[in-house]
Amino acid sequence: MPSLPDFKQVKTYEGHTGSISSVRLSKGFDAGRLILSASADRTVKIWHTSSGTLLRDWAGHEQGVADVAWSDQSDFAVSASDDGSVRVWDVEADTCLAALRGHDSQVMSVDFSPRGNLIASGGTDDRVVLWDARSGRQLRSIPAHSGPITGVSFSPDGQLLATSAFDGLIRFWDVATGHCLYTLIDDSAPCVGAVRFTANGCFVLSSTLDSSVRLWDYAGNKTVRRMTGHENTRFTCLPALCCSSENKRAHRVVSATEAGPGVQVWELQSAAPLQTVSGFGGVPLTIDAHLTQDAFVTGEIGTRPPLRLFVAGDASWLAEEAEEDKAALGIGAPAAAATA
């Protein structure tokens, strides 16, 4: 039997005034020490994970922000908005470097390539656009799907781009040529709400509006795990993979359930449900997992919704990181309320 986790909320981050559409924990050397968030309130924010300090508060989009992503070393961020633009942000300089325009309507999803040289965006115009991250030049525009594109995800080696859409398809594109190499579709073809590569690049995780989370072997064109038991029929919700702190080879899948609302946790190997996390004010549309700790962060629907950090087991690493980072980041009084 898989060991049961005990994820508990340990911190909230308050400052957004509209539904939170995307949260991402930082990568690279500072993995998990920062949280990037996007909201319908038109802002992009960066939070210090352990202290809760609001470090960056970026405005500039004319409509709600649908998605955000870090560069590989988290020195840059990118955001996608309902205003049809993609913005590139310099974290250290605290400024917007460029506003990229090439979509005909709302941009729903965005990702940085692992090397940080490319940006991919997907929109309600059914197209995927590839951009040069440094110059902002549009490199390629692909009519990728026959419905709004809900997710874009680069493979860990940067050679493939996975896309998901309301047309029920997950497609894989050769980044160098723009050619479609694989197409995945379930027999019932439910709308695909999100897609993301696993860390080894061999599989993708998807959520669909038939209340399922699937792990796909895309090269073999087959589902290898299907997680059910939650409710997800209305919202595009991004699932994530967590590593067990007790066994780094054991993985858990976390995704939103509209019932409650809450977060459902499964054991990946068996697809067995392990825990339902409750206590949310709205459906947690977006989840991201810590790369090295048994933890995840969520963002939810609401008028003044908080980000929430959940940890299974020992959470003493938060206090240790807070002390380590305090001097380096020059943290004093929090700019926004954060509560344990």
FIBA-129157 format. One record per residue: residue number from 1; z, y, x of N, C-alpha, C, CB in turn. Coordinates in pm, whole numbers, plus 50000, padded with zeros to 5 digits. Atoms other than C-alpha are relative to their C-alpha. Glycine has a CB too. Layout:
N
     i      nz      ny      nx     caz     cay     cax      cz      cy      cx     cbz     cby     cbx
   NUM       Z       Y       X       Z       Y       X       Z       Y       X       Z       Y       X
...
This chain:
340
     i      nz      ny      nx     caz     cay     cax      cz      cy      cx     cbz     cby     cbx
     1   50000   49880   50084   50000   50000   50000   50000   50126   50088   50123   50000   49905
     2   49999   49876   49923   49921   50351   50129   50133   50071   49985   49886   50091   49957
     3   49875   49924   50008   50224   50564   50214   49979   50123   49912   50049   50042   50141
     4   50011   49888   50092   50293   50828   49953   50035   50130   50071   50090   49979   49877
     5   49967   49870   49940   50275   51188   50076   50095   50076   49909   49871   50083   50025
     6   49913   49915   50080   50511   51455   49955   49966   50145   50033   50151   49970   50027
     7   50042   49862   49975   50317   51780   49966   50086   50095   49917   49851   50018   49966
     8   49919   49899   50066   50540   52075   49885   49951   50139   50039   50149   49983   50037
     9   50038   49863   49971   50461   52443   49857   50105   50063   50090   49984   50083   49869
    10   49906   49939   49905   50615   52623   50154   49978   50150   50016   49987   49933   50135
    11   50026   49857   49983   50453   52966   50140   49894   50047   49902   49956   50031   50145
    12   50104   49935   50079   50256   53204   49919   49958   50129   50070   50049   50029   49854
    13   50058   49880   49939   50033   53494   50020   49944   50085   49886   49888   49965   50107
    14   50034   49918   50116   50002   53777   49768   49933   50130   50044   50124   50031   49917
    15   50071   49878   49966   49753   54062   49779   49869   50014   49926   49976   50006   50147
    16   50125   49993   50077   49437   53971   49589   50030   50039   49856   49925   49863   50005
    17   49984   49956   50138   49388   54125   49245   49896   49938   49907   49992   50152   49991
    18   50097   50074   50080   49121   53885   49119   49999   49855   50044   49859   50061   50011
    19   50005   50143   49970   49050   53513   49116   49954   49976   50144   49907   49928   49902
    20   50033   50033   49862   49035   53360   49464   49893   49892   50000   50126   49953   50080
    21   50116   50089   50006   48699   53192   49519   49984   49913   50123   49876   50081   49981
    22   50019   50075   49877   48725   53069   49878   50116   50024   50095   49866   50037   50067
    23   49900   49989   49893   48990   52996   50143   49955   49912   50116   50142   49959   49950
    24   50037   50076   49881   48929   52879   50500   50106   50021   50108   49860   50042   50051
    25   49911   49995   49885   49174   52795   50778   49919   50013   50127   50091   49875   50005
    26   50076   49969   49878   49070   52913   51123   49973   49876   50083   50075   50102   50083
    27   50046   50109   49914   48895   52691   51378   50030   50033   50146   49849   49974   49979
    28   49993   49973   49858   48884   52665   51755   50140   49997   50056   49938   50131   50029
    29   49871   49997   49931   49178   52750   51980   50113   50035   49904   49996   50100   50115
    30   49898   49956   50096   49365   52915   51693   49992   49922   49869   49985   50148   49972
    31   50020   50080   50121   49300   52630   51448   50121   50004   49909   49968   49855   50038
    32   49897   50000   50102   49500   52678   51131   50097   50115   50005   50075   49877   50009
    33   49903   49891   49989   49684   52989   51247   49965   50120   49914   50012   50042   50144
    34   50045   49891   50086   49479   53223   51029   49936   49942   49874   49900   50091   50074
    35   50064   50037   50126   49359   53204   50668   49903   50111   49961   50105   49975   49887
    36   50104   49908   50048   49035   53369   50552   49985   49976   49850   49863   49978   50075
    37   50010   50017   50145   49010   53436   50179   49902   50099   49939   50137   50017   49935
    38   50095   49917   50074   48757   53577   49932   50039   50002   49854   49854   49949   50017
    39   49953   49984   50137   48810   53705   49581   49900   50075   49913   50133   50072   49998
    40   50076   49922   50098   48652   53841   49266   50036   50147   50006   50024   49946   49860
    41   49963   49858   49987   48832   54165   49357   49914   50074   50103   50147   50011   50040
    42   50100   49943   49909   48541   54227   49603   50048   50010   50145   49959   50136   49952
    43   49948   49989   49864   48755   54191   49915   50000   49866   50073   50140   50057   49998
    44   49980   50113   49909   48778   53955   50211   50125   50032   50081   49874   49975   50094
    45   49874   49976   49930   49121   53915   50371   50026   49891   50103   50116   50007   49899
    46   49952   50097   49901   49272   53745   50676   50152   50009   50006   49936   50027   50141
    47   49855   50011   50001   49632   53626   50674   50048   49920   50121   50049   49934   49869
    48   49935   50083   49899   49862   53498   50945   50073   49887   49928   50099   50085   50090
    49   49952   50114   50078   49947   53147   50827   50152   49990   50000   49941   49872   50055
    50   49856   50027   49994   50305   53117   50949   50086   50117   49952   50038   49965   50141
    51   49919   49884   50040   50432   53472   50890   49961   50054   49863   49987   50109   50103
    52   50048   49944   50126   50221   53558   50585   49948   50141   50011   50108   49997   49900
    53   50047   49863   49980   50119   53891   50737   49852   50013   49967   50027   50045   50143
    54   50140   49966   50027   49798   54044   50604   49946   50074   50121   49985   50085   49870
    55   50053   49944   49876   49595   54114   50920   49873   50080   49981   49975   49889   50098
    56   50126   49931   50026   49257   54221   50781   49979   50008   49849   49881   49927   50069
    57   50029   49980   50142   49154   54363   50444   49867   50074   49992   50116   50081   49928
    58   50135   49945   49992   48779   54415   50424   49941   50025   49862   49910   49906   50079
    59   50074   49965   50121   48592   54594   50148   49857   50035   50042   50068   50120   49924
    60   50140   49969   49972   48219   54662   50122   49906   49935   49902   49964   49958   50141
    61   50082   50064   50102   48078   54415   49875   50013   50078   49869   50042   49852   49980
    62   50002   49924   50124   47979   54577   49546   50039   49915   49880   49863   50059   49978
    63   49954   50091   50106   48067   54270   49337   50089   49894   50064   49879   49934   49924
    64   49908   50101   49952   48294   53969   49368   49946   49921   50118   50036   49907   49890
    65   50037   50081   49884   48294   53761   49686   50018   49853   49964   50086   50038   50126
    66   50001   50139   50046   48204   53396   49621   50042   49901   50106   49864   49965   49950
    67   49972   50098   49895   48247   53228   49959   50016   50071   50134   49887   49894   50008
    68   49982   49949   49864   48355   53284   50319   49998   49882   50097   50133   50080   50013
    69   49997   50102   49895   48330   53095   50648   50033   50066   50133   49864   49924   50009
    70   49971   49957   49864   48455   53125   51005   49888   49958   50094   50134   49942   50048
    71   50077   50052   49888   48249   53104   51320   50085   49894   50071   49958   50114   50099
    72   49932   50115   49941   48344   52811   51546   50130   50038   50070   49908   49932   50098
    73   49877   49955   49933   48602   53011   51744   50077   50103   49918   49966   50058   50136
    74   49932   49910   50093   48706   53224   51445   50006   50144   50049   50140   49950   49974
    75   50007   49860   49958   48608   53547   51619   49910   50081   49907   49949   50009   50143
    76   50082   49935   50102   48358   53624   51341   50020   49928   49867   49850   50000   50041
    77   49995   50058   50134   48353   53565   50967   49876   50045   49925   50130   50041   49924
    78   50115   49966   50083   48077   53567   50707   50041   49984   49854   49876   49911   50034
    79   49966   50003   50142   48099   53634   50333   49874   50007   49915   50095   50115   49965
    80   50111   50001   50096   47867   53574   50036   50048   50058   49869   49944   49855   49979
    81   49953   49925   50117   47877   53788   49725   49904   49993   49882   50021   50144   50038
    82   50080   49988   50122   47757   53820   49368   49905   50119   50007   50090   50013   49879
    83   50090   49885   49988   47594   54146   49481   49869   49965   50072   50069   50113   50075
    84   50123   50046   49938   47325   53936   49653   49996   50012   50150   49887   50074   49944
    85   49999   49979   49856   47431   54013   50008   50090   49899   50071   50046   50141   50032
    86   49917   50076   49908   47578   53823   50301   50047   50098   50107   49922   49876   50063
    87   49947   49906   49900   47808   54022   50530   50062   49924   50117   50104   50094   49935
    88   49945   50056   49877   47901   53944   50890   50108   50095   50051   49888   49979   50108
    89   49884   49920   49962   48244   54060   51011   50046   49963   50141   50113   49979   49899
    90   49940   50019   49869   48385   54107   51362   50151   50006   49983   49949   50109   50104
    91   49857   50008   50028   48748   53994   51342   50079   50094   50090   50049   49857   50016
    92   49922   49918   49906   48880   54166   51656   49973   50148   49979   49968   49961   50143
    93   50036   49859   50019   48691   54491   51597   50032   50050   49860   49853   50020   50029
    94   49964   49965   50137   48789   54485   51228   49890   50082   49933   50132   50079   49999
    95   50112   49924   50056   48443   54591   51114   49891   49906   49949   49943   50095   50105
    96   50117   50072   50047   48134   54477   50926   49884   50029   50094   49964   50040   49853
    97   50111   49985   49905   47849   54415   51169   49866   50015   49930   49996   49882   50093
    98   50130   49999   50068   47569   54364   50916   50016   49956   49856   49899   49910   50073
    99   50014   50047   50137   47483   54325   50550   49860   49941   49987   50024   50116   49895
   100   50128   50071   50003   47207   54065   50514   49953   49986   49856   50012   49860   50067
   101   50055   50006   50135   46979   54085   50211   49869   49923   50001   49979   50142   49942
   102   50119   50083   50007   46723   53819   50125   49997   49913   49876   49990   49914   50121
   103   49994   50074   50127   46838   53652   49804   49964   50092   49884   50141   49939   49979
   104   50041   49924   50118   46708   53760   49464   50114   50019   49900   49884   49932   49931
   105   49887   49991   50093   47046   53718   49291   50128   49963   50074   49978   49907   49876
   106   49870   50027   49940   47405   53610   49352   49992   49895   50111   50098   49955   49894
   107   49986   50098   49892   47492   53429   49674   50131   49925   49977   49997   50069   50143
   108   49884   50080   50039   47730   53141   49598   50069   49932   50117   49959   49898   49901
   109   49943   50080   49892   47784   52970   49933   49946   50046   50134   49971   49850   49979
   110   50038   49954   49867   47772   53038   50305   50070   49913   50105   50036   50150   50020
   111   49938   50073   49890   47840   52865   50637   49944   50049   50133   49977   49847   49985
   112   50039   49974   49862   47828   52932   51011   49963   49868   50066   50114   50071   50079
   113   50032   50119   49921   47657   52682   51241   50108   49981   50107   49860   50012   50064
   114   49896   50026   49899   47887   52514   51498   49989   50087   50125   49997   49856   50040
   115   50019   49915   49881   47737   52716   51784   50016   50148   49968   49863   49975   50060
   116   49983   49862   50039   47775   53037   51585   49874   50083   50004   50100   50062   50086
   117   50124   49924   49988   47410   53133   51625   49923   50010   49869   49911   49938   50104
   118   50070   50000   50129   47299   53060   51266   50099   50015   49885   49919   49870   49983
   119   49927   49992   50127   47420   53142   50917   49910   49942   49892   50043   50148   49967
   120   50073   50051   50116   47313   52952   50606   50065   50053   49874   49997   49844   49999
   121   49949   49953   50129   47346   53091   50254   49921   49936   49887   49993   50154   49991
   122   50064   50057   50118   47271   52947   49912   50032   50083   49878   50044   49855   49979
   123   49981   49910   50112   47222   53138   49589   49959   49945   49865   49926   50123   50024
   124   50042   50036   50135   47159   53128   49217   49850   50013   49983   50072   50086   49898
   125   50147   49998   50001   46792   53190   49302   49943   49867   50047   49948   50114   50090
   126   50038   50138   49963   46784   52818   49401   49951   49989   50143   49893   49949   49906
   127   50052   50000   49864   46707   52908   49762   50112   49996   50103   49913   50123   50022
   128   49916   49996   49881   46870   52848   50098   49932   50091   50102   50024   49857   50059
   129   50053   49910   49898   46826   53119   50360   50074   49974   50131   50014   50149   49956
   130   49944   50011   49866   46880   53068   50733   49983   50134   50072   49931   49886   50081
   131   49997   49870   49934   46974   53377   50934   50036   49984   50147   50098   50095   49930
   132   49953   49987   49863   47003   53461   51301   50130   50081   49996   49892   50069   50092
   133   49869   49936   50014   47374   53544   51325   50014   50124   50087   50109   49902   50034
   134   49986   49886   49908   47331   53786   51614   49916   50120   49957   49962   49957   50140
   135   50089   49889   50035   47033   53991   51499   49999   50031   49851   49859   49969   50046
   136   50006   49983   50144   47069   53943   51123   49862   49973   49943   50042   50137   49964
   137   50137   50024   50045   46702   53844   51105   49994   49873   49915   49905   49988   50121
   138   50022   50118   50084   46596   53606   50828   49901   49907   50071   49947   50040   49858
   139   50083   50096   49929   46456   53292   50993   49920   49912   49907   50086   49915   50089
   140   50066   50094   50090   46370   53076   50697   50057   50014   49860   50016   49854   50051
   141   49957   50001   50140   46384   53082   50316   49943   49874   49935   49953   50129   49925
   142   50040   50132   50050   46375   52738   50152   50025   49991   49850   50075   49888   50075
   143   49977   50030   50143   46320   52670   49779   50061   49861   49990   49866   50010   49917
   144   49932   50126   49971   46581   52397   49807   50031   49915   49878   50126   50027   50073
   145   49954   50073   50119   46683   52304   49452   49937   50061   49875   50154   50002   49989
   146   50047   49947   50129   46597   52352   49085   50118   50047   49916   49920   49893   49923
   147   49882   49945   50064   46935   52502   49003   50082   50076   50102   50083   49890   49932
   148   49917   49924   49907   47197   52734   49153   50063   49912   50107   50109   50073   49923
   149   49949   50076   49886   47312   52622   49496   50149   50029   50016   49923   50035   50131
   150   49854   49987   50002   47687   52558   49502   50065   49981   50136   50057   49901   49904
   151   49938   50025   49871   47741   52453   49862   49898   49989   50111   50082   49875   49995
   152   50078   50020   49877   47596   52472   50214   50098   49961   50109   49917   50129   50040
   153   49910   50048   49896   47748   52286   50508   49920   49949   50119   50092   49889   49946
   154   50064   50049   49877   47628   52245   50867   50070   49874   50048   50003   50109   50109
   155   49942   50117   49935   47678   51909   51036   50070   50044   50128   49891   49894   50031
   156   49927   49960   49879   47917   51914   51335   49912   50025   50122   50100   49894   50034
   157   50090   49974   49887   47623   51898   51578   49901   50112   49972   49925   49874   50036
   158   50086   49888   50035   47440   52177   51393   49856   49966   49971   50004   50097   50107
   159   50140   50039   50020   47121   51976   51346   49961   49985   49853   49973   49872   50072
   160   50027   50018   50142   47153   51917   50971   50074   50104   49918   50041   49859   49955
   161   49935   49915   50098   47236   52137   50675   50003   49924   49868   49928   50137   49985
   162   49986   50063   50131   47372   51977   50357   50009   50109   49894   50124   49907   49995
   163   49994   49905   50111   47320   52159   50026   50029   49924   49871   49867   50079   49988
   164   49971   50058   50131   47451   52090   49675   49963   50101   49893   50150   49959   49987
   165   50048   49909   50105   47339   52231   49341   50029   49945   49861   49850   50025   50016
   166   49982   50039   50140   47364   52226   48964   49894   49900   49954   49995   50122   49912
   167   50103   50097   50040   47050   52009   48955   50043   49855   50024   49870   50028   50075
   168   49947   50134   49979   47269   51711   49050   49964   49939   50134   49952   49912   49894
   169   50047   50053   49872   47122   51673   49399   50085   50051   50117   49854   50037   50022
   170   49952   49960   49868   47264   51680   49750   49885   49975   50095   50132   49921   50043
   171   50114   50013   49910   46997   51744   50010   50042   50032   50143   49885   50091   49955
   172   49972   49984   49857   46991   51733   50389   49874   50050   50069   50049   49867   50064
   173   50113   49929   49942   46767   51964   50586   50008   49998   50152   49994   50143   49948
   174   50013   49985   49856   46647   51957   50944   50003   50150   50030   49869   49932   50055
   175   49983   49857   49977   46770   52295   51067   49884   50057   50081   50132   50027   50072
   176   50107   49951   49913   46495   52324   51329   49868   50018   49927   49980   49905   50116
   177   50130   49996   50066   46202   52256   51094   50005   50047   49855   49938   49864   50004
   178   49989   49968   50141   46335   52326   50745   49955   49889   49908   49921   50121   49970
   179   50044   50114   50082   46218   51983   50626   50119   49928   49938   49918   49901   50086
   180   49898   50079   50067   46420   51783   50374   49992   49856   50051   49983   50005   49845
   181   49997   50134   49942   46526   51453   50535   50058   49896   49905   50080   50001   50128
   182   49935   50092   50093   46748   51296   50267   50031   50073   49870   50130   49940   50063
   183   49955   49948   50129   46822   51345   49899   50092   49896   49936   49880   50033   49906
   184   49905   50087   50067   47128   51197   49728   50010   50040   49854   50139   50005   50068
   185   49980   49975   50143   47166   51162   49353   50073   49882   49940   49865   50025   49928
   186   49931   50105   50074   47409   50967   49139   49918   49965   49877   50144   50045   49960
   187   50079   50046   50115   47268   50765   48850   50009   50095   49881   50046   49862   49957
   188   49983   49911   50115   47412   51007   48593   49966   50145   50033   50142   49992   49949
   189   50042   49867   49953   47310   51315   48801   50089   50113   49949   49858   50026   49958
   190   49914   49889   50041   47618   51528   48728   49981   50121   50091   50148   49958   50001
   191   50006   49879   49917   47623   51888   48851   50091   49984   50121   50039   50126   49918
   192   49921   50011   49877   47741   51895   49212   50063   50135   50028   49912   49952   50121
   193   49930   49874   49984   48007   52159   49261   50019   50046   50142   50130   49991   49936
   194   49977   49965   49860   48046   52145   49638   49965   49883   50089   50146   50044   50023
   195   50026   50105   49900   47958   51954   49954   50051   50049   50135   49847   49965   50007
   196   49960   49966   49864   48103   51944   50305   49994   49875   50087   50142   50061   50003
   197   50004   50110   49904   48050   51727   50613   50141   49961   50042   49917   50039   50122
   198   49877   50045   49936   48332   51514   50750   49993   50037   50148   50022   49847   49981
   199   49992   49956   49861   48447   51586   51105   49911   49919   50093   50142   49993   50048
   200   50085   50082   49912   48250   51295   51254   49852   50014   49968   50040   49854   49988
   201   50140   49975   50034   47929   51405   51081   49928   49883   49937   49928   50040   50119
   202   50065   50121   50054   47862   51056   50940   49998   49997   49848   50070   49877   50051
   203   49986   50002   50145   47958   51132   50580   50007   50143   49948   50125   49919   49958
   204   49970   49874   50067   47977   51415   50329   50091   49972   49882   49869   50072   49953
   205   49910   50006   50115   48239   51480   50065   49946   50096   49895   50147   50037   50040
   206   50053   49915   50108   48123   51614   49728   50091   49992   49879   49856   49960   49962
   207   49934   50001   50131   48279   51712   49398   49893   50021   49894   50112   50110   49990
   208   50098   49991   50109   48090   51672   49071   50072   50025   49868   49915   49871   49992
   209   49939   49960   50127   48150   51798   48719   50009   49885   49900   49922   50114   49940
   210   49964   50116   50083   48203   51445   48587   50138   49950   50042   49894   49887   50013
   211   49865   50032   49955   48556   51452   48731   50000   49891   50106   50086   49956   49882
   212   50007   50095   49888   48465   51267   49050   49991   50075   50132   49880   49905   49983
   213   50020   49958   49861   48496   51326   49422   49943   49880   50073   50135   50051   50068
   214   50069   50112   49936   48258   51113   49626   49989   50022   50151   49861   49981   49939
   215   50031   50003   49858   48230   51021   49992   49869   49925   50015   50115   49933   50084
   216   50135   50056   49989   47865   50956   50078   49967   49962   50144   49896   50101   49947
   217   50073   50035   49878   47698   50768   50360   49857   50048   49975   50006   49843   50033
   218   50128   49939   50039   47397   50997   50344   49881   49930   50063   49999   50147   50039
   219   50111   50071   49937   47182   50806   50593   49970   49869   49928   50029   49974   50148
   220   50017   50124   50075   47240   50488   50392   49975   50022   49852   50120   49914   50017
   221   50027   49964   50139   47190   50673   50062   50092   49927   49903   49854   49971   49966
   222   49907   50071   50089   47506   50531   49905   50138   50067   50000   50013   49853   50043
   223   49861   49956   50013   47850   50626   49779   50090   49892   50058   50036   50030   49852
   224   49908   50098   49941   48120   50457   49987   50141   50011   49942   50005   50018   50151
   225   49873   49985   50070   48422   50598   49801   49979   50094   49882   50111   50055   50095
   226   50002   49911   50116   48467   50751   49457   50143   50018   49951   49908   49944   49886
   227   49865   49967   50043   48792   50926   49369   49995   50056   49858   50065   50102   50096
   228   49995   49958   50140   48873   50969   48999   50146   50012   49956   49922   49900   49908
   229   49865   49990   50056   49172   51024   48771   50043   50143   49978   50097   49932   50090
   230   49970   49860   50022   49166   51403   48776   49901   50055   49897   49991   50081   50134
   231   50091   49936   50096   48989   51649   48544   49926   50114   50069   50077   50052   49876
   232   50083   49895   49942   48698   51858   48675   49864   49998   49932   49985   49982   50155
   233   50124   49995   50078   48427   51940   48422   49948   50142   49980   50022   49935   49865
   234   50037   49862   50030   48417   52322   48413   49972   50085   50123   50108   50064   49921
   235   50006   49911   49885   48456   52472   48760   49948   49927   50124   50138   50059   50029
   236   50043   50056   49872   48291   52419   49098   50117   50009   50096   49874   50076   50057
   237   49878   50006   49919   48586   52308   49309   49971   49929   50132   50114   49927   49924
   238   50027   50054   49866   48574   52242   49684   50112   49905   50042   49985   50113   50102
   239   49899   50094   49951   48756   51925   49801   50015   50010   50152   49964   49856   49961
   240   49976   49998   49856   48898   51871   50150   50062   49869   50044   50091   50119   50039
   241   49939   50117   49938   49012   51596   50387   50120   50042   50082   49897   49924   50088
   242   49879   49977   49921   49367   51595   50526   50028   49877   50086   50122   50031   49910
   243   49952   50109   49915   49497   51385   50818   50148   49979   49975   49973   50030   50150
   244   49859   50032   50012   49828   51208   50769   50071   50032   50131   50021   49852   49962
   245   49923   49969   49879   50092   51336   51012   50057   49874   50063   50112   50097   49968
   246   49946   50126   49949   50217   50978   51047   49893   49915   50066   50065   49921   49887
   247   50109   50082   49948   49878   50824   51119   49873   50084   49997   49982   49868   49919
   248   50113   49908   49994   49597   51050   51238   49868   49934   49961   49989   50058   50139
   249   50122   50069   50042   49341   50783   51148   49997   49982   49848   49990   49864   50069
   250   49993   50011   50146   49456   50785   50785   49966   50136   49939   50141   49951   49953
   251   50044   49876   50061   49284   51044   50570   50032   50004   49852   49851   50020   50022
   252   49975   49977   50141   49369   51190   50234   49900   50103   49948   50146   50048   49975
   253   50091   49907   50066   49134   51367   49996   50080   50084   49902   49884   49925   49927
   254   49933   49910   50095   49259   51671   49804   49894   50079   49925   50099   50095   50074
   255   50093   49923   50082   49079   51840   49516   50072   50048   49876   49875   49916   49963
   256   49937   49941   50117   49158   52049   49211   49989   49909   49879   49937   50134   49968
   257   50010   50056   50133   49237   51910   48871   50024   50113   49900   50101   49883   49979
   258   49988   49894   50100   49185   52139   48572   50115   49974   49905   49870   50015   49922
   259   49884   50035   50082   49458   51952   48384   50125   50038   50076   50000   49848   49963
   260   49876   49961   49934   49792   52107   48466   50017   50151   50007   50006   49942   50139
   261   50093   50052   49899   49633   52277   48655   50076   49957   50126   49895   50106   50037
   262   49934   50047   49880   49703   52121   48994   49902   49953   50105   50095   49891   49967
   263   50079   50061   49894   49578   51938   49301   50028   49851   50001   50033   50064   50139
   264   49988   50145   49993   49513   51565   49312   49981   49956   50145   49897   49930   49907
   265   50007   50055   49864   49571   51374   49637   49969   49851   49991   50134   50024   50078
   266   50037   50142   49994   49402   51039   49711   50009   49951   50144   49858   49977   49943
   267   50016   50065   49870   49413   50795   50000   49853   49963   50013   50092   49873   50014
   268   50145   50016   49988   49057   50786   50132   49959   49854   50010   49950   50075   50121
   269   50042   50137   49975   49045   50424   50247   49991   49917   49872   50096   49934   50096
   270   49996   50080   50124   49136   50280   49906   49956   50078   49877   50138   49947   49978
   271   50028   49910   50112   49051   50581   49684   50113   49999   49897   49869   49961   49932
   272   49885   50006   50090   49398   50530   49533   50064   50138   49986   50104   49897   50050
   273   49928   49873   50017   49570   50835   49379   50141   49989   50057   50005   50039   49850
   274   49870   50001   49934   49883   50927   49575   50098   50100   49942   49982   50029   50146
   275   49910   49894   50046   50021   51251   49434   49922   50101   49919   50070   50068   50120
   276   50053   49885   50072   49954   51523   49179   50093   50117   50026   49986   49970   49847
   277   49921   49882   49965   50072   51863   49299   49984   50102   49888   49955   50061   50138
   278   50004   49907   50113   50161   52106   49019   50063   50133   50040   50072   49941   49877
   279   49937   49872   49975   50302   52456   48985   49904   50116   50016   50084   49991   50119
   280   50102   49896   49987   49979   52657   48975   49993   50085   49874   49863   49938   50030
   281   50022   49913   50114   49913   52957   48753   49860   49991   49945   50029   50141   50039
   282   50139   50017   50040   49540   52884   48739   49938   49886   50078   49920   50129   50020
   283   50068   50111   49933   49289   52620   48846   49975   50037   50147   49866   49965   49929
   284   50027   49973   49858   49280   52600   49230   49856   49968   50037   50096   49919   50089
   285   50144   50018   49979   48907   52651   49278   49966   49954   50141   49927   50128   49971
   286   50036   50020   49860   48918   52623   49656   50118   49948   50079   49949   50131   50060
   287   49898   50063   49916   49110   52413   49909   49943   49983   50140   50045   49861   49941
   288   50040   50033   49864   49097   52385   50285   50118   49934   50071   49953   50126   50078
   289   49897   50077   49932   49288   52142   50506   50019   50047   50143   49965   49852   49998
   290   49966   49969   49862   49465   52214   50834   49941   49893   50090   50155   50010   50019
   291   50066   50095   49911   49287   52052   51129   50098   49912   50076   49914   50074   50098
   292   49906   50075   49918   49602   51936   51310   50131   49967   49930   50030   50076   50124
   293   49876   50025   50073   49884   51938   51053   49970   49941   49863   50082   50130   49986
   294   50014   50059   50133   49940   51753   50727   50025   50110   49896   50100   49879   49980
   295   49983   49880   50082   49883   52069   50523   49867   50045   49944   50064   50112   50082
   296   50120   49939   50055   49636   52248   50301   50036   50130   49932   49930   49904   49900
   297   49983   49871   50064   49589   52595   50154   49908   50006   49879   49970   50116   50097
   298   50076   49993   50124   49464   52676   49804   49983   50145   49955   50068   49919   49889
   299   50020   49874   50068   49321   52970   49609   49965   49971   49856   49890   50084   50068
   300   50011   50036   50141   49323   52986   49230   49949   50114   49913   50133   49954   49949
   301   50042   49903   50101   49200   53163   48918   50121   50081   49954   49933   49928   49881
   302   49893   49918   50053   49407   53455   48793   49973   50148   50021   50132   49962   50064
   303   50015   49856   49985   49454   53832   48776   50062   50050   50131   50062   50072   49882
   304   49940   49970   49870   49687   53855   49078   50045   49868   50063   50121   50100   49986
   305   49963   50134   49957   49675   53500   49211   50039   49995   50148   49886   49903   49974
   306   49966   50016   49860   49844   53397   49535   49919   49888   50066   50148   49971   50015
   307   50035   50118   49924   49716   53174   49808   50128   49919   50016   49936   50037   50141
   308   49882   50085   49985   49950   52876   49846   49979   49903   50116   50030   49922   49868
   309   50004   50095   49889   50028   52666   50153   50091   49882   49966   50043   50066   50134
   310   49925   50122   50027   50139   52305   50103   50008   49916   50127   49934   49918   49885
   311   49978   50083   49882   50286   52082   50373   50068   49871   49958   50086   50076   50106
   312   49933   50128   50019   50378   51713   50370   50085   49971   50122   49896   49885   49974
   313   49913   50033   49887   50677   51619   50583   50057   50124   50066   49926   49918   50101
   314   49934   49895   49923   50821   51838   50856   49913   50125   50008   50033   49950   50141
   315   50073   49873   49996   50718   52204   50828   50053   50093   50108   50007   50069   49864
   316   49940   49915   49896   50907   52327   51136   49895   50066   50089   50094   49918   50086
   317   50107   49941   49919   50573   52395   51310   49965   50141   49956   49875   49912   49995
   318   50029   49865   50049   50534   52702   51089   50088   50103   50070   50021   50007   49848
   319   49908   49907   49933   50844   52868   51235   49968   50010   50148   50145   49956   49979
   320   50034   50000   49858   50742   52767   51587   49876   50085   50026   49978   49857   50051
   321   50122   49920   49983   50394   52917   51544   50028   50148   49975   49891   49951   49904
   322   49968   49860   50029   50542   53234   51395   50059   50069   50123   50097   50010   49882
   323   49939   49943   49880   50751   53291   51708   49897   50016   50112   50116   49914   50048
   324   50102   49996   49895   50461   53210   51941   49901   50114   49979   49925   49867   50006
   325   50106   49903   50030   50221   53443   51763   50051   50142   49979   49926   49956   49877
   326   49947   49869   50036   50454   53732   51687   49966   50107   50103   50150   49992   49981
   327   50028   49902   49894   50419   53907   52022   49851   50019   50021   50066   49956   50131
   328   50144   49992   49973   50051   53822   52067   49928   50081   49895   49940   49860   50007
   329   50068   49931   50109   49953   53957   51727   50063   50135   49968   50001   49913   49877
   330   49934   49873   50028   50196   54249   51726   50048   50008   49858   49907   50114   50029
   331   49961   50006   50141   50336   54142   51393   50134   50069   49981   50007   49854   49951
   332   49876   49937   50040   50597   54363   51236   50026   49970   49855   49997   50151   50025
   333   49979   50020   50143   50664   54418   50869   49871   49956   49934   50054   50128   49934
   334   50121   50048   50067   50419   54230   50643   49931   50111   49922   50034   49886   49907
   335   50078   49903   50077   50139   54434   50489   49989   49959   49855   49861   50016   50059
   336   50002   50049   50137   50152   54217   50177   50110   49897   49987   49861   49941   49961
   337   49887   50089   50020   50425   54007   50023   49964   49857   50029   50052   50012   49858
   338   50014   50143   49974   50459   53655   50156   50136   49937   49983   49941   49971   50143
   339   49871   50061   50028   50734   53428   50032   49997   49853   50033   50038   50020   49856
   340   49988   50142   49970   50853   53090   50144   50041   49924   49875   50102   49975   50113
